């Protein structure tokens, strides 16, 4: 269901837009926390969960596409969401990896960042391959039902100088807005690409055994 508010559009449980993911080793995570590094993350053959208190983004674009699987033969239907700039508070990301060798079994990687007041996660040229989203969302000057082929060059993933995980269908549906504001975000995603990604107050932990499935973000 879609509910509209005069002067802006508010969509309950809007299942298309989202927050970034960071699935990485501790060394990569620390590198992102310290500076402006190009980042491209995905989990081979898995989706992962992300929760956030808020996500505020500028120059929002969105279109349907397919994220290629790790074997190059399979794919996943996704909604690709792009922002020129984004800030995220109280971000938590988790991925559960089962069947690890050496008796490790199932292990959950959990990452938290942007948890301190006044120090959100910051990203530029952010693109997200999203499978599910629950959130309260509000958009400023939204343009719905734009043909993906009509997006300006500045709106396209290739214009940011790094290869995105997916490409827009030029004949497909898309939408754009000057700003996007989301609260209470819970998301499943397949991949994230960003020009820069800065994680403040980074905490990365690995959990195994009985704790593994209890440490997911939601």
C-alpha positions in Angstrom: 0.0 0.0 0.0 1.2 3.6 -0.8 0.2 6.6 1.3 0.9 10.1 0.1 1.5 13.3 2.0 1.1 16.7 0.3 4.5 18.2 -0.5 6.2 14.8 -0.3 5.6 11.1 -0.7 5.7 8.8 2.3 5.7 5.1 1.7 5.2 2.6 4.5 7.4 -0.5 4.2 8.7 0.8 0.9 10.4 -2.4 -0.5 12.8 -0.8 -3.0 15.3 1.6 -1.4 18.1 1.0 1.0 21.2 1.2 3.0 24.6 0.1 2.3 26.3 -3.1 3.1 29.8 -3.7 4.2 31.0 -7.3 4.1 34.7 -7.3 4.5 37.7 -8.4 6.6 38.6 -6.4 9.7 41.5 -4.8 7.8 39.3 -3.6 4.9 36.7 -2.3 7.4 39.3 -0.3 9.3 40.6 1.1 6.0 37.2 2.3 5.1 36.7 3.8 8.6 39.9 5.9 8.2 39.6 7.4 4.8 38.0 7.8 1.4 38.4 4.5 -0.4 36.5 3.1 -3.4 34.4 0.2 -2.2 32.6 -2.7 -3.9 31.2 -5.5 -1.7 29.2 -8.6 -2.3 28.8 -12.0 -0.7 29.2 -15.0 -3.0 25.9 -16.6 -3.5 24.3 -15.0 -0.4 22.2 -12.1 0.6 23.0 -10.2 3.8 21.0 -8.1 6.3 21.3 -4.4 7.1 19.5 -2.4 9.8 19.8 1.4 10.2 18.2 4.0 12.3 18.1 6.6 9.5 19.4 7.0 5.9 19.4 10.4 4.3 20.5 10.6 0.7 20.7 13.2 -2.1 20.1 12.8 -5.9 18.2 9.5 -5.5 17.7 7.2 -8.5 16.3 3.7 -8.7 15.7 1.1 -11.3 15.1 -2.6 -11.7 17.9 -4.9 -12.8 19.5 -8.3 -12.3 22.6 -8.9 -10.1 24.9 -11.5 -11.6 25.7 -14.6 -9.5 29.2 -15.5 -8.6 29.2 -18.3 -11.2 28.4 -15.9 -14.0 25.4 -18.1 -15.0 22.8 -17.3 -12.4 21.3 -14.0 -11.3 19.0 -12.3 -8.7 16.3 -9.7 -9.4 17.1 -6.5 -7.6 16.1 -2.9 -7.2 19.2 -0.8 -7.7 19.2 2.4 -5.6 21.7 5.2 -6.1 22.7 8.3 -4.2 25.3 11.0 -4.9 25.7 11.4 -1.1 24.3 9.5 1.9 24.6 9.6 5.7 23.5 6.6 7.8 23.0 6.4 11.6 23.1 3.3 13.8 24.0 1.0 11.0 24.3 -2.8 11.6 25.1 -5.4 9.0 25.3 -9.1 9.3 25.9 -12.1 7.1 25.6 -15.8 8.1 28.0 -18.2 6.5 27.2 -21.9 7.1 29.3 -25.0 6.5 32.8 -23.6 7.2 35.6 -26.2 7.4 37.8 -27.2 10.3 34.8 -27.7 12.5 33.8 -24.1 12.5 30.3 -24.8 11.2 28.2 -21.6 11.0 29.8 -18.2 11.6 28.1 -14.8 11.6 30.0 -11.6 10.7 28.4 -8.5 12.3 29.5 -5.0 11.7 28.2 -1.8 13.4 29.0 1.8 12.6 27.7 5.3 13.0 26.4 4.6 16.5 27.6 7.8 18.2 25.6 11.0 18.0 27.0 13.4 15.4 29.1 10.7 13.7 27.1 9.0 11.0 28.4 6.7 8.3 29.1 8.7 5.2 29.1 7.5 1.5 29.4 9.1 -1.9 28.3 7.7 -5.3 26.5 4.9 -3.5 24.7 2.1 -5.4 22.8 -0.7 -3.7 21.4 -4.0 -5.0 18.4 -4.6 -2.9 16.1 -7.6 -2.6 13.9 -6.6 0.4 13.3 -3.4 2.4 11.0 -2.4 5.3 11.2 1.3 6.3 9.3 4.5 6.6 10.4 6.7 3.7 9.9 10.2 2.5 11.0 11.7 -0.8 11.4 15.3 -2.0 10.4 16.2 -5.5 10.0 12.6 -6.6 9.5 11.7 -10.3 7.9 8.2 -10.5 7.6 6.1 -13.7 10.6 7.5 -15.6 12.0 5.3 -18.3 15.4 4.1 -17.3 16.7 5.1 -20.7 15.8 8.7 -20.1 17.9 9.1 -16.9 20.6 11.8 -17.3 24.1 10.7 -17.8 24.9 12.0 -14.3 22.3 9.6 -12.9 24.0 6.6 -14.5 26.2 4.2 -12.5 29.0 4.3 -15.1 29.4 8.1 -14.6 31.0 7.6 -11.2 34.1 5.9 -12.6 33.7 2.4 -11.0 31.9 -0.6 -12.4 28.6 -1.2 -10.7 27.2 -4.6 -9.9 24.3 -4.2 -12.2 23.2 -2.2 -15.3 19.9 -0.5 -16.0 17.6 -1.8 -18.6 17.2 1.3 -20.9 13.6 0.3 -21.6 12.7 -0.4 -17.9 11.0 1.5 -15.1 12.9 3.9 -12.9 12.3 6.8 -10.6 14.3 9.7 -9.1 14.1 12.3 -6.4 16.1 15.2 -5.1 16.2 13.7 -1.6 15.3 10.5 0.2 14.8 10.1 4.0 14.3 6.7 5.6 13.7 5.6 9.2 13.7 2.2 10.8 15.4 0.5 7.9 15.6 -3.3 7.7 17.0 -4.6 4.4 18.3 -7.6 2.5 20.8 -6.9 -0.2 23.1 -8.7 -2.6 25.8 -6.1 -3.2 26.9 -2.5 -2.6 29.2 -0.2 -4.7 30.4 3.2 -3.5 33.0 5.8 -4.6 33.8 6.4 -0.9 32.5 4.8 2.3 33.5 6.2 5.7 32.6 4.2 8.8 32.7 6.0 12.1 32.9 4.0 15.4 33.4 0.8 13.5 32.9 -2.5 15.4 33.4 -5.8 13.6 32.8 -9.2 15.3 32.6 -12.8 14.3 30.3 -15.2 16.2 30.2 -19.0 15.9 28.4 -21.9 17.5 25.1 -21.2 19.3 25.7 -17.5 19.0 25.9 -17.4 15.2 22.2 -17.1 14.4 21.3 -14.9 17.4 23.7 -12.2 16.3 22.0 -11.2 13.0 21.0 -7.5 12.9 17.3 -8.5 12.9 
